[in-house]
Amino acid sequence: MSIRFWILSLALLPFFPVAALGAASGQPAVDPAVLGRIRDVAMQDVWAYQHLAELTDEIGPRLSGSTGLEAAIVRIAAAMKEVGATVALQPTKVPHWERGVETADVVEFAGRSTGLNQHLHLAALGDSGATPANGLTARVLVVHSFEELSARAKDAQGKIVVFNMPFDQRLADNGYAGEAYGQAGEERFVGPSAASKLGAVATLVRSVGDAQYRLPHTGATEWDAGQTPMPAAALAAEDAQLLDRLAAAGPVSVHLTLTPRHLPDAESANVVAEWVGREHPEDVVVVGGHLDSWDLGTGAIDDGAGVMAAAGVIETLARLGLHPRRTIRFVAFTNEENGGRGGQAYFAAASKQPGKTVAAIECDLGAGRALGVQAAVNSNSMEKLKAVTQALSPIGATVLVRREGVVGSDIRPLQLSGVPGFAPLLDARHYFDYHHTAADTLDKVDPENLRSEVATLAVLAYYLAEMPEALARVTVKDEE
């Protein structure tokens, strides 16, 4: 998102800081007129969408270790240099996993006509192990919870365990998409590991998303240290339901072929672009998103929209010729999807630098309309943030929500170290229709919605960088 900081008269601020004078005279700490100009200019943004179109249409999927991700790193670094930012690449090694063949057919079920199989729509989960090259055939055990898996532990031996735990679209429809994802996602996060420990030969999980379009939703899964990854894939929700119905009628067998490869770690990098502060350049407000994506779609909503909106912060500042008190640092994080190495590398480097990170903002919840701001801050900091939503009132981004936990995976290490964390609050009702699927493409991004993300990030980042005194440090819950 873009931070459109405009008004050439503010070039005198290093000598006559309006915010500081205002604080002494009872005026707002940050000039609301400046915030309003930022908002209005950001709502005319075209830069973020244009660069998102290039990222998705000209480069496409950007899984860690791929040529697509490396091309995107080069492209976004060049774009930030063009707008006048100070740009550096922050190297790190990232996992390199390739998908391979993925097919499955139901070859035994009650009522089956001779020679007639049912084809399943699925996608291997990141870090899945492989079947033999010609696949494997095994009976299916369908479970609906981890409690049921535990109760039927002896039945899992030698089986393909199928988790059929639905995504609660009602929660998403009412503003709790993240909660719905966390609940249904548990089967993907740790289901394959749990099934493997019970002697299963493979795991299929119901896709984490609404049951529409017969789309498989990929994503990472987790293995215990020293555990050998087993074959694991996400089924389209409709096919998980199909297996459930068939299993209720009698024995079901599936022939499954998955041939992913684990390759040596690859070289990658975060893109770090700075717009240097005019008074306290050593103090930093981070704003970013992740540049990598899964390999099925082109990563437009996860997280192309977020990372380009965050990049637009620097572009807007440059166009408006405005430097806030503190440095604003855009970070295009690498490897969020299947490893988190970019966030870890950034934190390790930032911990060794002089100065301090005063706030961190991450945008990684799709491309929906901006509704406000999520803030992981102390309760006594909330009053200070009302100026942000007041400035965003004309575009309807008026909600200010205090969170007690981590609000972004890449900024998680910063938050756990005490840095106040922020994320735009977006309309995510339909985000998980397309999340981690082949349908994550540019047509899912409404340019007007993207502009509202730009405006929200712009006002928030400027405000945090311009405040006379930074917000207090905070202790957050680690929910991982």
Secondary structure, DSSP 8 states (H G I E B T S, - for coil): -------GGGGGTTTS-HHHHHHHHTS-SS-HHHHHHHHHHHTT--HHHHHHHIIIIII----TTSHHHHHHHHHHHHHHHHTT-EEEEEEEEEEEEE---EEEEEEE-TT--TT--EE--EEE-BT-----TT-EEEEEEEESSHHHHHHTGGGGTTSEEEE-----HHHHHTT-HHHHHHHHHHHHHHHHHHHHHTT-SEEEEE-SS-S-TT-----B----TT-----EEEE-HHHHHHHHHHHHHS--EEEEEE--EEEEEEEEEEEEEEE--SSEEEEEEEEEEE----SSS--IIIIIHHHHHHHHHHHHHHHHT---SEEEEEEEES-TTTT-HHHHHHHHHHTTSSSEEEEEEE--S-S--EEEEEEE--GGGTGGGHHHHHHTGGGT--EEEE-SB-S-STTHHHHHTT--EEEEEE--TTHHHHTTSTT-SGGG--HHHHHHHHHHHHHHHHHHHH-SS-------B---
